Amino acid sequence: MANNEIDTSAQIRELQAQVEELRESLKDRANQVANSVRDTASSAVDYTKSEATKAMDLAKENPTTTAASLLLVGLIGGMIGYAIGCSTSQSSSNRYWR
């Protein structure tokens, strides 16, 4: 009986050691992934800032073209919105006004 208790205790200690090794391994891997994500996000932010600065400089150099482009985009967006609004409201407006 004492032999079984010793074997069980040894097995439990071995399992605890293995669990601790797994925890350390997972912790290290999680740190690697977090560092990788942080580096990628930092690169993306730097790239976005760079591109935004280029766009702002271009807009400052060509204010008339920028204004015309924004006006055109706004008009196209308005026409698309109007077309969608008209196509969805026809069926529902007929129901309410009859």
C-alpha positions, 0 to 999 in steps of 0.5 A: 500500500505504501508503494502505491502511495509513493508512486501516486505522489511521484506521478502527481509531482510529475504531472504538476511539473508538466503542467507548469512547463506547459504554462511557461510554454504558453506564456512565452508563445502568448508573449511572442504573438502579442509582440508580433501583433504590436509590431504589425499594428505599429507598422500599420499606424506608421503607414497610415500616418504617412499616407494621410500626410501625403494626401493632405499635402496633395490637397494643399497643393491642389485645393480646386481639384480637391474641392471639385473631387469632394463635390463630385463624390458628394453628388454621386453619393447623394444620387445613390442615396436618393435612388435607394430611398426611392426604390425602397419607399415606393412599395411602403408609401403606396400601402400607407396612402391608399 
